[in-house]
Amino acid sequence: MVTETAVEPKVAALRAQLPAVEATCYFNVGSNGPLPLVAHEALLAAAQTELEVGRIVPGLYERNRDRNREVAGLFGEIFNADRDEIALTHSTSEGLGTVLMGLAWNRGDEVVTCALEHPGLLGPLALLAHRFGVVLRRAAVGMGEGDVVGAVAAALGPKTRVIALSHLQWSTGAVLPLPELAELAHERGVMLVVDGAQSAGQIPVELAELGVDAYAIPGQKWLCGPEATGALFLRGDRFADVAPTLIRYSQYDPTGYLIPAASAQRYEIGEFYGPALAAQTAVLRWLRDEVGLDWAYARISELGRRVHEELSAVDGVTVVTPRERMGGLVNFQVEGLRPQEVAAKLFERNITIRYVDTRPCPVTARAAAAWWNTEEEVERLVAAVGEIAGEVS
């Protein structure tokens, strides 16, 4: 166990608010982040109110509407977007599907993606192919290093309507050059739809400056919120291109007319669990006010590069993450072992990581270095991987 005297005071104080990081060396925020006490307490308080006061009292709908817009405003503030361009979602895939299924497709239209993508994006794209006859083209971007923009440009055709890619690849840890990709997309009259599952909360994301058309964000990963939370950014001038696929009751007039909200709220699907949104609100404020996102981004980058450098020096280990384009995700392979075996052996040593085994992605083990990790934990991780690699040789 790492003692408070072993780490800098700010890290120690913040770790005290994340009980899960004291239970294990937590290197798997890329799947789910640890829930902070402020989120847990907000969730319990909201659930207790529902229990004691009830869930249908005068003014409830109005308060829920105001609460939802407050959460949208926090997402907008943190990621530099107008609140009216933010819709709340229950997952990254929901946000991606909302945009992709809202476009008017013709058989033979094309979407360009790449072989590094997560099923959360590939699934909605496969549905387009199945339902509308959309053709999927994969750009040869390698591990995400080199001339990514050129590779995507080479994959574009006259019928390409959308480029759909992750900002930060789950399978290699590569950060793709979004501003240049957005410029390419708009030069060709193509829409850029981005999976932000691994980028939001890991690296700086300035939506107003990136030039993207749509960007889907999860709440439960690097933002440390509860499950079934997230947000979708859609540029205001794209609303006319993306029709709502599902309509909530508040957007239907009894006379038979649809009345979509003027904002991105028109894309919100179903209802939201109030206690979960209370927790998400609390954790976003905590990240903004107490953790400090600029500090978090810098520390994630520093620790990620340290993991990369030290693992690269271990015999029998190959790091696939391109060092010139990375945040905190470090994807690696141990010669002679499947990634699942690497993750299991590390867990036996009380170190929690992830593995990628979804082809055509490269099959790797993955350590996610986060701002709460300590330098001592990094050393433990690297030493443990070295031991595991040595057992095979």
C-alpha positions, -999 to +999 in steps of 0.1 A: +000+000+000+013+035-009+015+058+021+006+095+019+042+104+027+053+086-004+034+109-029+030+146-033+004+161-010-022+170-037-021+135-051-024+120-016-053+142-007-072+134-039-065+097-036-082+098-002-114+107-020-111+076-043-113+045-021-110+021-051-074+033-059-063+022-024-078-013-030-056-020-061-031-003-084-058+012-106-045+013-142-079+006-159-097+039-160-100+033-198-128+009-189-143+026-158-129+053-136-129+051-098-160+067-083-151+096-060-167+101-026-184+133-038-202+114-065-212+085-042-226+109-016-245+129-042-260+097-056-270+084-021-286+118-011-306+120-043-318+084-039-327+090-003-348+120-013-366+099-039-373+073-013-386+096+014-403+124-006-413+105-037-405+106-073-436+125-086-442+157-067-452+192-079-425+209-099-405+176-105-405+178-143-394+214-143-366+207-118-354+177-138-353+198-169-333+225-152-310+198-137-304+183-171-295+216-186-271+223-157-253+190-164-252+199-201-237+233-192-210+216-171-200+194-201-200+225-223-179+244-199-153+217-194-150+209-231-155+244-245-188+241-263-221+259-261-246+243-237-272+243-265-249+220-285-248+194-258-273+165-254-271+142-224-267+105-232-264+071-215-232+060-233-207+069-260-224+044-284-258+061-278-243+094-288-226+080-319-257+061-329-279+092-325-258+111-350-252+083-375-288+070-375-301+106-378-285+112-412-304+106-444-285+077-461-286+063-496-275+029-506-238+030-516-230+060-495-197+055-477-182+060-442-144+060-437-131+046-404-101+025-395-092-009-381-083+004-347-118+013-336-138+001-306-170-020-312-188+010-296-183+028-330-180-002-353-214-015-341-234+016-352-214+016-384-223-021-390-259-012-384-257+015-411-243-011-435-270-036-426-300-013-427-291+012-454-265-004-476-238+020-464-203+010-475-176+010-448-140+019-459-110+015-436-081+039-438-047+022-433-035+043-403-012+016-389-010+020-351-020+056-354+015+069-361+028+086-393+006+103-419-029+096-405-044+124-424-029+112-457-042+077-450-077+089-444-076+111-474-066+081-496-096+062-483-121+089-492-143+084-523-169+104-542-196+088-521-180+093-487-204+111-464-188+107-430-154+101-414-159+083-381-129+079-359-118+079-322-099+109-310-077+086-288-076+050-299-085+024-273-064-003-290-031+015-294-033+047-273-027+069-303-041+104-303-053+112-338-048+148-353-084+159-352-079+196-363-062+184-395-088+156-400-116+182-395-100+204-421-098+175-446-134+165-439-147+199-445-126+205-477-143+173-491-178+182-478-177+153-454-189+152-418-165+143-390-180+121-362-157+114-332-157+087-306-144+105-275-146+075-251-108+076-243-100+112-248-126+131-227-109+136-194-076+121-205-063+148-228-074+184-234-105+186-256-115+220-269-146+213-290-149+249-303-114+247-317-111+211-329-135+217-358-154+184-354-191+181-363-200+156-336-183+142-305-196+115-281-184+114-245-188+088-217-193+098-181-179+067-165-144+065-178-119+093-173-146+116-159-151+091-130-189+093-131-215+065-127-226+042-154-253+053-179-241+089-181-225+109-209-229+136-235-231+143-272-218+174-288-233+183-321-224+216-338-254+239-340-252+243-378-255+205-381-289+202-364-306+204-398-286+174-411-293+151-381-329+142-375-339+128-340-344+091-343-364+086-311-388+113-299-396+119-262-431+127-252-422+164-245-414+169-282-447+158-295-478+180-297-512+163-292-524+179-325-499+156-343-470+180-349-434+173-338-419+201-319-382+193-314-363+214-288-344+243-303-312+229-287-294+196-288-318+185-262-339+173-291-315+143-294-319+131-258-334+096-256-356+084-228-353+094-192-323+099-170-318+084-135-318+114-112-293+101-086-269+092-114-271+128-128-266+142-093-234+121-090-223+132-125-228+169-116-209+165-084-179+148-100-177+173-129-176+201-104-150+182-084-128+176-114-131+213-124-127+229-090-107+206-068-087+183-091-080+209-118-082+195-153-051+212-167-031+197-138-048+163-144-039+163-181-003+172-175+001+145-149-016+119-170+008+127-199+038+126-176+030+092-161+019+078-194+052+086-210+070+072-180+052+039-183+059+039-220+096+046-216+102+020-188+081-008-204+100-002-236+132-011-218+119-045-205+131-076-224+103-095-241+079-065-241+069-045-272+050-012-267+028-004-296+016+030-285+032+057-307+052+079-282+048+110-303+010+108-301-001+096-267-018+105-235-020+080-206-029+048-224+000+025-230-007-006-251+019-034-250+026-070-258+045-096-238+062-122-259+047-157-255+017-146-235-019-136-245-029-102-232-056-119-211-029-138-194-008-107-187-038-090-172-046-120-150-010-123-138-009-086-129-042-089-111-027-117-090-002-090-079-030-065-072-025-045-103-055-039-125-051-033-162-072-040-194-065-061-225-076-056-261-086-088-279-111-075-305-098-080-340-090-064-364-074-043-336-039-052-325-041-076-296-025-060-266-024-055-229-032-020-218-022+001-188-040+034-183-019+058-163-042+083-146-035+114-125-041+095-092-015+069-099+018+073-080+053+070-092+057+040-069+028+023-086+043+029-120+075+012-107+054-017-094+036-021-127+069-021-147+086-045-123+057-069-124+055-069-162+093-076-162+088-105-138+060-119-160+080-116-191+110-133-174+088-162-164+081-169-201+117-166-214 
